[in-house]
Amino acid sequence: MHILVLQHTRADTPGIFEKYLQRDGHPCDIVTVAGGADLPNLDGYDGLWVMGGPMDVWEDDKHPWLTGEANLIRHAVKDRKMPYLGIGLGHQLLARALDGVVDIATAPEVGVMEVELTRPGARAPIFEGLPPRFEVLQWHGAAVQSTPPMAEILAQSPACMNQAMQWGDRACSMQFHPEVEPGLITRRTGHPDHAATLQNALGPDAAGAMETACAEKMAEFNDRADRLYRNWMLSAAAT
């Protein structure tokens, strides 16, 4: 499969998922939208991945490309029926593109935290083989507050009702960050907006603590990411 990846800063990469694509021989083109690149044509691609970022989906005045990206996602998912994977901001942009509502979260979630699969999530192909509860990396201050019409919530947490969702049989997204890999925390804290979110939530020494917490869970995170990746690829190939 030929995958188009949209990222919003050079810190918000596909992470461990890019290594899985390389391992399995699936080509991908990575476009940093916020760097001023034109939104690409979707012709020739078999799937669209949209990664995280420190910006909010409603900040069109600061980031004019957000409008075009949301329109591109809507066109990909609704018109082209293209398999979609959204992470973090990519989860929120899918909600915006499909007429959901994204707003400031009731409480920010930053750190290693637990999510729980809903009933639809327990039978969803994307979470096949995963336990009903598992720990993930969280790093967000906004959330999907109203789920798009015809979308199902697949996972939740006490502070966020929509941790993952599916629209139709081709679009899945997650608020949390399964793509975590060694070096991700360092990359993200190198971006001032990510660093500010982390410090505001957990204090001035948060980066080191987050690095340690993720390192302790890295093998578990990566095993789960491999399962999610394989599940997504199987579902995408079947559509």
NUDOKOL-416263 format. One record per residue: x, y, z of N, C-alpha, C, O in turn. Coordinates in pm, whole numbers, plus 50000, padded with zeros to 5 digits. Layout:
XYZXYZXYZXYZ ...
***
This chain:
500844988050000500005000050000500875012450000501905013050067 500465022349925501175035149919500435044950009499295048549982 501115049350117500465057350220500925071950210502115074750198 499965081150216500255095350228500155099050376499135096450440 501215105050430501255109150570501335124350577502235130450519 500385130450648500435144850673500885146950817500265141750910 501965154650835502405158050969502415173250982502445180450883 502395177951108502165192151133503365199251192503425211551189 504305191951246505615197151281506595185951253506195174351236 507865189151249508855178751224509065170151348509775160051343 508455173951459508505165751580507395155351583507485145451656 506345157451504505165148851509505145139251390504325140351300 506075129951393506265120551284505385108251301504725106851404 505365099351203504645086551221505295077451325504725067151360 506475081251375507105073651481507375059251443507875056451333 507045049951533507335035851510506575030451390507005020651329 505445036551354504685031851238505475033051108505325024751019 506315043151098507135044550976508085032750963508325027950852 508635028151073509525016551070508775003951028509334995550957 507525002651070506744991051029506454991450880506494981150813 506155003350826505945004550682507205000450605507134993250506 508355005250651509615001750586509874986850594510304980650497 509624981150710509834966750731509024958350632509494948250581 507794962750607506874954950525506844959150379506084953650299 507674968950343507774972850203506664981450151506394981650030 505984988850241504924997950198505495012050184505935017750283 505505017850065506045031450049505135041750115503915040150119 505755052450165504955063450219505615076750181506835077750172 504785086650158505245100250134504795108750251503615109050285 505735115750313505445123850432505505138650393506525143450344 504405145650415504305159850383504075167550513503125164650586 504955177350542504775185850659503905197650618504395207350561 502635196750648501655206650603501965220350658501915230350586 502295221050786502505233950851503765240850803503995252550834 504595233750730505815239750679505615247850553506575252650493 504365249550511504075257450393503895249250267503685254750159 503965235850281503785227350163502335227650116501405228650196 502165226849985500805225749930500215212249969500935202249979 498915211949991498255199250017498355190649892498055195249782 498775178149908499015169749791497735164649728496685164249792 497845160649603496765153549535496705139349589497745133249613 495505133949608495345120649666495495109449564495525097749601 495595112849436495715102549333496955094149357498025099349388 496805081249344497935072149356498185067049497499075058849518 497415071749593497585067349732496475057749772495335058849727 496855048249857495915038049904495425040650046494535033650094 495995050550113495575053750249496115067250290497135071950238 495435073450386495825086650437496005085650587495105081550659 497195089650635497475090550778497675105250812498395112350741 497065109850920497245123650966497705123251111497035117551198 498855129351137499515128051266499115139351362498205147151334 499815139851476499495149651579500095163251554500695165851449 499925172051652500465185651642500005193951759498995190651822 500705204751790500365212951906499255223151881498775229451975 498865224851757497835234751726496435229151752496265216951761 495445237951763494065233751782493305234951650493625243451567 492295226451632491625225651501490865238351466490545240551349 490565246651565489795258951539490695271151514490175282151495 492005269351513492935280751501493235284051355494395285651318 492185285151273492395288151131493045301751109493755303751010 492815311051202493425324151184494945323451197495665330551127 495445314951286496885313151303497465303151205498625304151166 496655293551165497115282651077496105280850964495275271750971 496155289150861495125288850756495005275550685493955272550628 496055267450686496025254550618495085244650685494745234450624 494645247350809493755237950877492445235950800491925224850793 491915246750743490675245850666490835236450548490015227550525 491895238450473492135230050357492405215550395491975206350326 493105213550505493385199850547492105192650589491895180950554 491235199450664489955193350702489135189850578488495179350573 489145198750479488415195950355489005183950281488275175850225 490335183050282491005171850217490635158650285490375148650218 490605158750418490235146650493488795142650461488505130950438 487915152450459486505149550427486395143450287485665133750267 487115149150191487085144050054487645129850049487085121149981 488735127450120489365114250119488435103650176488285092850118 487815106850289487025096850362485625095150302485165083950280 484955106450274483555105650230483435103350080482605095350036 484235110150001484085109249856484905097849796484415090249713 486145096749840487035086549782486975073249858487485063049810 486365073449976486305061350059487715055950086487955043950080 488625064950115490025061450136490245057050281489765063950372 490935046050306491275042350443492065053450512492965059450452 491725056050638492255067550710492695063350850492025055350916 493825068750893494275067251031494655081051083495505087851025 494025085351193494325098251254494825096451396494295088151471 495825104051433496405103351568496505117451624496995126551557 496045119351748496145132351813495345142851737494125141951727 496035152751682495385162851600494665156451481493615161251438 495225145651428494585138451318493245132351357492355130951273 493095128751483491815124151538490825135751543489665134351503 491285147051592490405158751603490035164351467488905168951447 490965164051373490655168951238489635160151168488805165151092 489685147051193488645138251137487285142151192486305142651118 487225144751323485955149051382485465161951319484295163051284 486355171751305485945184351242485475182051099484455187651058 486205173851023485865171650883484505165050865483845166950763 484085157350966482825149950955481715155951041480745149151074 481875168651076480835176251146480695172651294479615174051351 481765168151355481805167051500482255180251560482465190051488 482415180551692482815192751762484045189851847484075180351925 485065198251830486295197351909486405210151991486185221151940 486755208652119486865220352206487895217452314488455206452321 488135227352399489045225552512488575213752596487375212452623 489505205152636489155193652718488745197952858489195208252909 487885190052919487495192553058488735192953147488835201353237 489655183953121490945183753190491985178553092491725168753021 493155184853084494185179752993494665165953038494675162853157 495055157952941495655144952971497075145052916497275146152795 498045143953002499445143752963500155133353050500145134353172 500755123552986501455113253061501015099353017500265097852920 501495089253088501105075453062499835072653141499845073153265 498745069853071497425068353133496695056653069497085051752964 495625052453133494855040953085493645045353004492985055153036 493375037752899492125039252824491375025852829491965015352854 490085026652804489245014752810488435013752681487865023652635 488395001852623487584999752504486105000052539485684994952643 485325006252452483875005552464483384992252406484184984252357 482084989852412481544977652351481834977052201482304966752152 481564987952126481944987751984483454986051964483894979451870 484254992052054485694990852042486194976652061487144972451996 485544969152151485964955452179485764946352058486434936052047 484854950051968484644941851849485154948551720484994943151611 485774960251733486284967351616487554960751564488404956951645 487714959351434488924952951379490214959851421491234953151440 490204973151436491444980351469492004976051604493214976651625 491154971851697491594967951830491584952851852491644948151965 491494945351745491534930651754492814926251826493914930451791 492654917751927493814912451998494324921152111495294917352177 493714932752135494134941452244493254939052367492094935152353 493794941252487492994939352607491934950252622492024960452555 490944948252709489884958252725490384971352786489784981852764 491474970852862492104982852917493604982052892494204971352905 494204993352857495644993452837496165007652853495425017352841 497475008652881498095021652903498605027352771499045020052682 498545040552760498935047652639499635060652677499585064952792 500285066752580500835080152598499765090352559499235090052448 499475099352651498535110352626499305123552624500285125352697 498815133052538499475146152532498505155852464498755160152351 497405159352531496425167952465495665176452565495425172452679 495285188452519494475197552599493135200652537492325207752597 492885195352417491585196352351491055182352331491805172652343 489775181252300489165168052285487955168852194487375179552175 487585157452137486345156452060485185156252160484995146552233 484425167152162483335168452259482005163452203481115159552279 481855163652072480645158352008481105149751890481715154751795 480805136951898481255127451797480495129551666479285132251670 481165128551552480475130651424479295121051405479305109851458 478295125351331477195116251298477715103451233478605103851149 477145092151273477445078851220478805073451262479215062751217 479525080651349480785075451401480525068251533479605071651607 481355058251561481255050751686482475053651772483595054051721 482275055751901483375057251995483905043452030483145034652071 485205041552014485825028452035486575027452168486775016452219 486995038752223487735038652350487465051552423487115061752362 487625051152556487355062952639488255062552762488905052552791 488275073852831488975074952959488105083453050487175089853002 488385083753180487555091853269487495106653230486465113153252 488565112053172488605126253137488225129052993488075140652955 488075118652911487845120852766486945109652713487345098052708 485735113452673484765103352630485135097052496484715085952467 485905104252415486225099252281487735098152265488395107352217 488275086652306489705083952291490025077352157491175077552112 489025071552094489205065551962487825064451899486825062751968 487795065451767486515064151698486705058151560487805057851506 485595053551506485575047951371484395053851297483295054851352 484625057651172483545062451086483475053150966484445051850891 482325046650948482215036950840483175025350863483485022050977 483635019350755484545008050769485955011550725486795002750705 486245024950711487535028450654488305039050731489495041150705 487655045850825488325056850894488385054151044487355052651109 489595053551098489815051751242490745062751291491615067551218 490545066751416491415076951473491505075251624490635069251687 492585080651681492865079251823493385092351879494215099051816 492905096051996493395107952063494785105552124495615114552127 495015093552170496305089952232497355087052124497065087552005 498575084052169499715083052076500335069152076501265066452151 499805060051991500395046651982501725046451908502435036351914 502085057251839503295057451755504575059851834505645061051776 504465060651967505615064052051506775054452026506595042352011 507975060052022509215052652001510325059752078510135071152119 511475053352098512575060252164512915073252092513025073551969 513065083952167513385097052109512185105952086512355117852062 510955100352091509775108452063509605119652166509275130952128 509815116752293509635126952397510625138352377510265150052389 511865134852346512895145152322512525153752202512675165952207 512045147452094511635155051976510515164652010510555176351973 509515159652080508345167952110508675179252206508175190352189 509495176652305509835187352398510775197652336511005208252393 511305194552218512075204452143511195214752074511695224852025 509905212152070508955221752012508365229952127507845224052222 508425243252121508005251452237506565249352279506265249652399 505655247152186504255245352224504035231952295503305231252394 504665221452244504575208552313505205209452452504655204252549 506355216052460507045217352588506185224952689506145221452807 505485235352642504635243252732503465234952783503125235652901 502845227052695501735218452737502195208652844501495206452943 503365202752823503905193152918504215199653052503875194353157 504865211153047505255217953170504035223153246503985222253369 503055228453175501845233453241501085222253310500475224353415 501115210353252500365199253309501105192253422500495188253521 502445190953407503175182353501504345189153571505015182853653 504605201853541505675208853611506975209453534507105203253429 507965216853587509215219653515510095207453490510915207653398 509955196853567510785184953549510055173853475510445162253480 508985177553405508115167453345508775159753232508495147853214 509645166053155510215159353038510985146853078510825136253018 511815148153180512595136653225511715125653280511945113853252 510695129453357509775119553412509005112453302508785100353308 508585120053200507855114153089508755104553010508325093652971 509985108552987510935100052916511115086752990511125076152928 511265087453122511455075453203510215066553199510305054353182 509045072753215507795065053215507595057853082507165046353080 507895064652972507725058352840508765047552816508465037152757 510005049852862511055039852845510695026852915510955015952864 510085028053032509685016053107508595008253036508484996153053 507795015052956506675008752887506935006652738506045002052666 508145009952691508365010652547508104997352476507464997252371 508574986352531508354973452464506864970452452506404965652349 506124973252558504674971152557503994980452458503114976252382 504414993352457503855002852362504074998252218503164998752135 505294993852189505644990252052504964977352007504584976151891 504834967852096504084955652062502634958952027502084953651931 502044967752105500654971652081500544979751951499594978051875 501524988451927501514996151803501614987051681500954989451580 502424976651691502554967151580501214960351554500834958351438 500514956651659499204950451644498204960151580497474956251488 498184972751627497284982751570497594985051422496694985751338 498884986051392499304988151253498854976651164498304978851057 499074964251209498684952551130497164952051113496654948951005 496454955051220494984955251213494494965551112493594962851033 495114977451114494704988051021494994983850878494154985650789 496174978250855496534974350719495594963450666495214963750549 495224953850751494314943350708492944949150675492334945450574 492464958150760491164964450734491194972950608490244972750529 492284980350589492404988950472492454980650343491864984550242 493134969450347493244960950228491914954550193491674950950077 491024953150294489734946650270488674956050219487624951450174 488914969350224487884978850183487894980750031487094988349978 
***
